[in-house]
Amino acid sequence: MPGFLLDAGATVLCSHGGRAAAAQPSPRVRAGGQPITTATAPHTVSGCPFNAGGSPMPCVTAQWTTGATRVRSLGAPVLLQDSQAVCAPNGTPVSVVTTQMRVQGT
């Protein structure tokens, strides 16, 4: 399914509301003036308030499990607005809230 490419300025949140940011955006490709992100580089999560049974267990990283099937940057699949990720250490998903709206991929 085609979708807009995720750039470094995209708003990505863990399911608890913590913000995920690209640890290493692709330096070669830009969309909307921002470097795009790839499925091989994890996102770091900050501000996750998750608390399980009285002990804090916040999301720390988000590792992407799906990406574009036809578009790559430096050999890695680029991330699309419908790409999926799993947060560590608790296994919850992330959601892409906003991204650039100019460049699409599949």
DOMINU-336025 format. One record per residue: x, y, z of N, C-alpha, C, O, CB in turn; residue in three letters; residue number from 1. Coordinates in steps of 0.2 Angstrom, whole numbers, plus 5000, padded with zeros to 4 digits. Glycine has a CB too. Layout:
(rec (X; Y; Z); (X; Y; Z); (X; Y; Z); (X; Y; Z); (X; Y; Z); Ala; NUM)
...
END
This chain:
(rec (5004; 4994; 5000); (5000; 5000; 5000); (5004; 5006; 5000); (5009; 5007; 5004); (4995; 5000; 5006); Met; 1)
(rec (5003; 5011; 4996); (5007; 5017; 4996); (5006; 5021; 5002); (5000; 5021; 5004); (5006; 5021; 4989); Pro; 2)
(rec (5011; 5025; 5004); (5010; 5029; 5009); (5016; 5035; 5009); (5021; 5034; 5006); (5010; 5026; 5016); Gly; 3)
(rec (5015; 5040; 5013); (5020; 5045; 5014); (5026; 5043; 5018); (5025; 5039; 5022); (5017; 5051; 5017); Phe; 4)
(rec (5032; 5045; 5016); (5038; 5043; 5019); (5039; 5047; 5026); (5037; 5052; 5026); (5044; 5045; 5015); Leu; 5)
(rec (5041; 5043; 5031); (5042; 5046; 5037); (5049; 5050; 5037); (5054; 5048; 5034); (5043; 5041; 5043); Leu; 6)
(rec (5049; 5056; 5039); (5055; 5060; 5039); (5057; 5061; 5047); (5053; 5059; 5051); (5054; 5067; 5036); Asp; 7)
(rec (5063; 5064; 5048); (5065; 5065; 5055); (5060; 5069; 5059); (5061; 5069; 5065); (5072; 5068; 5055); Ala; 8)
(rec (5056; 5073; 5056); (5052; 5078; 5060); (5045; 5075; 5061); (5041; 5078; 5063); (5051; 5084; 5056); Gly; 9)
(rec (5044; 5068; 5059); (5037; 5065; 5060); (5036; 5064; 5067); (5040; 5063; 5071); (5037; 5058; 5056); Ala; 10)
(rec (5030; 5065; 5069); (5027; 5064; 5076); (5025; 5056; 5076); (5020; 5054; 5073); (5021; 5068; 5077); Thr; 11)
(rec (5029; 5053; 5080); (5028; 5045; 5081); (5027; 5045; 5089); (5032; 5047; 5093); (5034; 5041; 5078); Val; 12)
(rec (5022; 5041; 5091); (5021; 5041; 5098); (5020; 5033; 5100); (5017; 5029; 5096); (5014; 5044; 5100); Leu; 13)
(rec (5023; 5031; 5106); (5021; 5025; 5108); (5014; 5025; 5111); (5011; 5030; 5111); (5026; 5023; 5114); Cys; 14)
(rec (5011; 5019; 5112); (5004; 5018; 5114); (5003; 5022; 5121); (4997; 5022; 5122); (5002; 5011; 5114); Ser; 15)
(rec (5008; 5024; 5124); (5007; 5027; 5131); (5007; 5035; 5130); (5006; 5038; 5135); (5011; 5024; 5136); His; 16)
(rec (5009; 5037; 5124); (5010; 5044; 5123); (5017; 5047; 5123); (5018; 5053; 5123); (5006; 5048; 5128); Gly; 17)
(rec (5022; 5042; 5124); (5029; 5044; 5124); (5031; 5046; 5116); (5029; 5043; 5112); (5034; 5039; 5127); Gly; 18)
(rec (5035; 5051; 5115); (5037; 5053; 5109); (5044; 5048; 5106); (5048; 5048; 5110); (5039; 5060; 5108); Arg; 19)
(rec (5043; 5046; 5100); (5048; 5042; 5097); (5052; 5046; 5092); (5049; 5049; 5088); (5046; 5035; 5094); Ala; 20)
(rec (5059; 5046; 5092); (5062; 5050; 5088); (5068; 5046; 5084); (5070; 5041; 5087); (5066; 5056; 5091); Ala; 21)
(rec (5069; 5047; 5078); (5074; 5043; 5074); (5081; 5044; 5077); (5083; 5049; 5078); (5074; 5045; 5067); Ala; 22)
(rec (5084; 5038; 5079); (5091; 5038; 5081); (5096; 5040; 5076); (5100; 5044; 5077); (5092; 5031; 5084); Ala; 23)
(rec (5094; 5037; 5070); (5099; 5039; 5064); (5095; 5039; 5058); (5094; 5034; 5054); (5104; 5033; 5063); Gln; 24)
(rec (5093; 5045; 5056); (5089; 5046; 5050); (5094; 5045; 5044); (5100; 5046; 5045); (5086; 5053; 5049); Pro; 25)
(rec (5092; 5044; 5038); (5096; 5043; 5032); (5099; 5049; 5030); (5095; 5054; 5028); (5092; 5039; 5027); Ser; 26)
(rec (5105; 5050; 5030); (5108; 5056; 5028); (5108; 5058; 5020); (5109; 5064; 5018); (5116; 5056; 5030); Pro; 27)
(rec (5106; 5053; 5016); (5106; 5054; 5009); (5100; 5057; 5006); (5100; 5060; 5001); (5108; 5048; 5006); Arg; 28)
(rec (5094; 5055; 5009); (5088; 5057; 5006); (5084; 5061; 5010); (5084; 5060; 5016); (5084; 5050; 5004); Val; 29)
(rec (5081; 5067; 5007); (5077; 5071; 5011); (5070; 5072; 5008); (5069; 5071; 5002); (5080; 5078; 5011); Arg; 30)
(rec (5065; 5073; 5012); (5058; 5074; 5010); (5056; 5080; 5014); (5056; 5080; 5020); (5054; 5068; 5011); Ala; 31)
(rec (5053; 5085; 5011); (5051; 5091; 5015); (5056; 5094; 5019); (5055; 5098; 5024); (5045; 5089; 5019); Gly; 32)
(rec (5063; 5094; 5016); (5068; 5097; 5020); (5071; 5093; 5025); (5076; 5095; 5028); (5066; 5103; 5022); Gly; 33)
(rec (5068; 5088; 5027); (5070; 5083; 5033); (5073; 5077; 5030); (5071; 5074; 5025); (5065; 5082; 5038); Gln; 34)
(rec (5078; 5074; 5033); (5081; 5067; 5031); (5075; 5062; 5033); (5071; 5063; 5038); (5087; 5065; 5035); Pro; 35)
(rec (5075; 5057; 5029); (5070; 5052; 5030); (5072; 5047; 5034); (5078; 5047; 5036); (5068; 5049; 5023); Ile; 36)
(rec (5068; 5042; 5037); (5070; 5037; 5041); (5070; 5030; 5038); (5065; 5029; 5033); (5066; 5037; 5048); Thr; 37)
(rec (5074; 5025; 5040); (5073; 5018; 5038); (5072; 5013; 5043); (5072; 5015; 5049); (5080; 5017; 5035); Thr; 38)
(rec (5070; 5007; 5041); (5067; 5002; 5045); (5073; 4999; 5050); (5072; 4996; 5055); (5064; 4997; 5042); Ala; 39)
(rec (5079; 5000; 5047); (5085; 4997; 5051); (5087; 5001; 5057); (5089; 4998; 5062); (5091; 4996; 5047); Thr; 40)
(rec (5086; 5007; 5057); (5088; 5011; 5063); (5082; 5012; 5068); (5076; 5014; 5066); (5090; 5018; 5061); Ala; 41)
(rec (5083; 5010; 5074); (5078; 5011; 5079); (5076; 5018; 5081); (5080; 5022; 5080); (5079; 5007; 5086); Pro; 42)
(rec (5070; 5019; 5084); (5068; 5026; 5087); (5069; 5025; 5094); (5068; 5020; 5097); (5061; 5027; 5085); His; 43)
(rec (5071; 5031; 5097); (5072; 5031; 5104); (5066; 5035; 5107); (5063; 5039; 5104); (5078; 5035; 5107); Thr; 44)
(rec (5063; 5032; 5112); (5057; 5034; 5115); (5058; 5038; 5122); (5062; 5036; 5126); (5052; 5028; 5117); Val; 45)
(rec (5055; 5044; 5122); (5056; 5048; 5128); (5049; 5050; 5131); (5045; 5051; 5127); (5061; 5054; 5127); Ser; 46)
(rec (5049; 5051; 5137); (5043; 5053; 5140); (5037; 5048; 5141); (5031; 5050; 5141); (5040; 5059; 5136); Gly; 47)
(rec (5039; 5042; 5140); (5033; 5037; 5141); (5032; 5036; 5148); (5036; 5034; 5153); (5036; 5030; 5138); Cys; 48)
(rec (5025; 5037; 5150); (5023; 5036; 5157); (5021; 5029; 5160); (5018; 5029; 5165); (5018; 5041; 5159); Pro; 49)
(rec (5022; 5024; 5156); (5019; 5017; 5157); (5022; 5015; 5164); (5028; 5015; 5166); (5021; 5012; 5152); Phe; 50)
(rec (5017; 5012; 5168); (5018; 5010; 5175); (5014; 5004; 5175); (5008; 5004; 5175); (5016; 5015; 5180); Asn; 51)
(rec (5018; 4998; 5177); (5015; 4992; 5177); (5015; 4989; 5185); (5020; 4988; 5187); (5018; 4986; 5173); Ala; 52)
(rec (5009; 4989; 5188); (5008; 4987; 5195); (5012; 4991; 5200); (5015; 4988; 5204); (5010; 4980; 5195); Gly; 53)
(rec (5013; 4997; 5199); (5017; 5001; 5203); (5024; 5002; 5202); (5027; 5006; 5205); (5016; 4998; 5210); Gly; 54)
(rec (5027; 4998; 5197); (5034; 4999; 5195); (5034; 5002; 5188); (5031; 4999; 5184); (5038; 4993; 5196); Ser; 55)
(rec (5038; 5007; 5187); (5039; 5010; 5180); (5042; 5005; 5175); (5047; 5002; 5177); (5043; 5017; 5181); Pro; 56)
(rec (5039; 5005; 5169); (5041; 5001; 5164); (5040; 5005; 5157); (5037; 5002; 5153); (5038; 4994; 5164); Met; 57)
(rec (5044; 5010; 5157); (5043; 5015; 5151); (5045; 5012; 5144); (5050; 5008; 5145); (5045; 5021; 5152); Pro; 58)
(rec (5043; 5013; 5139); (5045; 5012; 5132); (5052; 5015; 5132); (5053; 5021; 5133); (5040; 5013; 5126); Cys; 59)
(rec (5057; 5012; 5129); (5064; 5015; 5128); (5066; 5015; 5121); (5068; 5021; 5119); (5069; 5011; 5132); Val; 60)
(rec (5064; 5010; 5117); (5066; 5010; 5110); (5060; 5007; 5106); (5056; 5004; 5109); (5072; 5006; 5108); Thr; 61)
(rec (5060; 5009; 5100); (5055; 5006; 5095); (5058; 5003; 5089); (5062; 5007; 5086); (5049; 5011; 5093); Ala; 62)
(rec (5058; 4997; 5088); (5061; 4994; 5082); (5056; 4992; 5077); (5050; 4989; 5078); (5064; 4987; 5085); Gln; 63)
(rec (5057; 4994; 5071); (5052; 4994; 5066); (5052; 4987; 5063); (5057; 4984; 5062); (5054; 4999; 5060); Trp; 64)
(rec (5046; 4984; 5062); (5045; 4977; 5059); (5043; 4978; 5052); (5044; 4973; 5048); (5040; 4974; 5063); Thr; 65)
(rec (5040; 4983; 5049); (5038; 4984; 5042); (5041; 4990; 5040); (5041; 4995; 5043); (5031; 4983; 5041); Thr; 66)
(rec (5042; 4990; 5033); (5044; 4996; 5030); (5042; 4996; 5022); (5038; 4992; 5021); (5052; 4997; 5030); Gly; 67)
(rec (5044; 5000; 5018); (5042; 5000; 5011); (5045; 4994; 5008); (5050; 4991; 5010); (5045; 5006; 5008); Ala; 68)
(rec (5042; 4991; 5003); (5044; 4985; 5000); (5048; 4987; 4993); (5052; 4983; 4991); (5038; 4981; 4998); Thr; 69)
(rec (5047; 4993; 4991); (5050; 4995; 4984); (5055; 5000; 4985); (5059; 5002; 4980); (5045; 4996; 4979); Arg; 70)
(rec (5055; 5004; 4990); (5059; 5010; 4991); (5064; 5009; 4996); (5062; 5007; 5002); (5055; 5017; 4992); Val; 71)
(rec (5071; 5010; 4995); (5076; 5009; 4999); (5081; 5015; 4999); (5081; 5019; 4994); (5080; 5003; 4998); Arg; 72)
(rec (5084; 5016; 5005); (5089; 5021; 5006); (5095; 5018; 5009); (5095; 5015; 5014); (5087; 5028; 5010); Ser; 73)
(rec (5101; 5018; 5005); (5107; 5015; 5007); (5106; 5008; 5009); (5109; 5005; 5014); (5110; 5019; 5014); Leu; 74)
(rec (5102; 5005; 5005); (5100; 4997; 5005); (5095; 4996; 5011); (5093; 4990; 5011); (5106; 4994; 5007); Gly; 75)
(rec (5092; 5000; 5014); (5087; 4999; 5020); (5080; 5001; 5017); (5080; 5007; 5014); (5089; 5002; 5026); Ala; 76)
(rec (5075; 4997; 5019); (5068; 5000; 5017); (5067; 5006; 5021); (5068; 5007; 5027); (5063; 4994; 5019); Pro; 77)
(rec (5064; 5011; 5017); (5062; 5017; 5021); (5055; 5016; 5024); (5052; 5011; 5023); (5061; 5023; 5015); Val; 78)
(rec (5054; 5020; 5029); (5048; 5020; 5033); (5042; 5024; 5030); (5043; 5029; 5027); (5049; 5022; 5040); Leu; 79)
(rec (5036; 5021; 5030); (5030; 5024; 5028); (5026; 5026; 5034); (5026; 5023; 5039); (5027; 5020; 5022); Leu; 80)
(rec (5021; 5030; 5032); (5016; 5031; 5038); (5012; 5026; 5040); (5009; 5026; 5046); (5011; 5037; 5035); Gln; 81)
(rec (5012; 5020; 5037); (5008; 5014; 5039); (5013; 5009; 5042); (5011; 5003; 5043); (5004; 5011; 5034); Asp; 82)
(rec (5020; 5010; 5042); (5025; 5005; 5045); (5023; 5004; 5052); (5020; 5008; 5056); (5032; 5008; 5044); Ser; 83)
(rec (5025; 4998; 5054); (5023; 4995; 5061); (5030; 4995; 5065); (5035; 4993; 5062); (5020; 4989; 5061); Gln; 84)
(rec (5030; 4996; 5071); (5035; 4995; 5076); (5033; 4992; 5083); (5027; 4993; 5084); (5039; 5002; 5077); Ala; 85)
(rec (5038; 4989; 5086); (5036; 4987; 5093); (5041; 4990; 5098); (5047; 4990; 5096); (5037; 4979; 5093); Val; 86)
(rec (5038; 4992; 5103); (5043; 4996; 5108); (5046; 4990; 5113); (5043; 4985; 5115); (5038; 5001; 5112); Cys; 87)
(rec (5052; 4992; 5115); (5055; 4988; 5120); (5055; 4992; 5127); (5056; 4998; 5126); (5062; 4986; 5118); Ala; 88)
(rec (5054; 4989; 5132); (5054; 4982; 5134); (5047; 4979; 5134); (5047; 4973; 5136); (5058; 4981; 5140); Pro; 89)
(rec (5042; 4983; 5133); (5035; 4980; 5135); (5031; 4978; 5129); (5026; 4975; 5129); (5031; 4985; 5138); Asn; 90)
(rec (5034; 4978; 5122); (5031; 4975; 5117); (5024; 4979; 5114); (5021; 4976; 5110); (5029; 4969; 5118); Gly; 91)
(rec (5023; 4985; 5116); (5018; 4989; 5113); (5019; 4992; 5107); (5025; 4993; 5105); (5015; 4994; 5119); Thr; 92)
(rec (5014; 4994; 5103); (5015; 4997; 5096); (5016; 5004; 5096); (5015; 5007; 5102); (5009; 4995; 5091); Pro; 93)
(rec (5018; 5007; 5091); (5018; 5014; 5090); (5013; 5017; 5085); (5011; 5013; 5081); (5026; 5017; 5088); Val; 94)
(rec (5012; 5023; 5085); (5007; 5026; 5080); (5011; 5032; 5077); (5014; 5036; 5080); (5000; 5027; 5082); Ser; 95)
(rec (5010; 5033; 5070); (5013; 5038; 5067); (5007; 5044; 5066); (5002; 5042; 5064); (5015; 5037; 5059); Val; 96)
(rec (5008; 5049; 5070); (5003; 5054; 5070); (5003; 5059; 5064); (4998; 5061; 5061); (5004; 5058; 5077); Val; 97)
(rec (5009; 5062; 5063); (5010; 5066; 5057); (5017; 5065; 5054); (5022; 5062; 5057); (5010; 5074; 5059); Thr; 98)
(rec (5017; 5066; 5047); (5023; 5066; 5043); (5023; 5071; 5038); (5018; 5074; 5037); (5025; 5059; 5041); Thr; 99)
(rec (5028; 5071; 5034); (5028; 5076; 5028); (5022; 5073; 5023); (5021; 5067; 5023); (5035; 5076; 5024); Gln; 100)
(rec (5020; 5077; 5019); (5014; 5075; 5014); (5016; 5076; 5007); (5011; 5078; 5003); (5008; 5079; 5016); Met; 101)
(rec (5022; 5075; 5005); (5024; 5077; 4998); (5026; 5071; 4995); (5025; 5070; 4989); (5029; 5082; 4998); Arg; 102)
(rec (5031; 5067; 4998); (5034; 5061; 4995); (5031; 5054; 4997); (5030; 5053; 5003); (5041; 5061; 4996); Val; 103)
(rec (5029; 5050; 4992); (5025; 5044; 4994); (5030; 5038; 4991); (5034; 5039; 4987); (5018; 5043; 4990); Gln; 104)
(rec (5029; 5032; 4994); (5032; 5026; 4992); (5028; 5020; 4993); (5023; 5021; 4996); (5039; 5026; 4996); Gly; 105)
(rec (5030; 5014; 4991); (5027; 5008; 4992); (5032; 5003; 4995); (5029; 4997; 4996); (5024; 5006; 4986); Thr; 106)
END
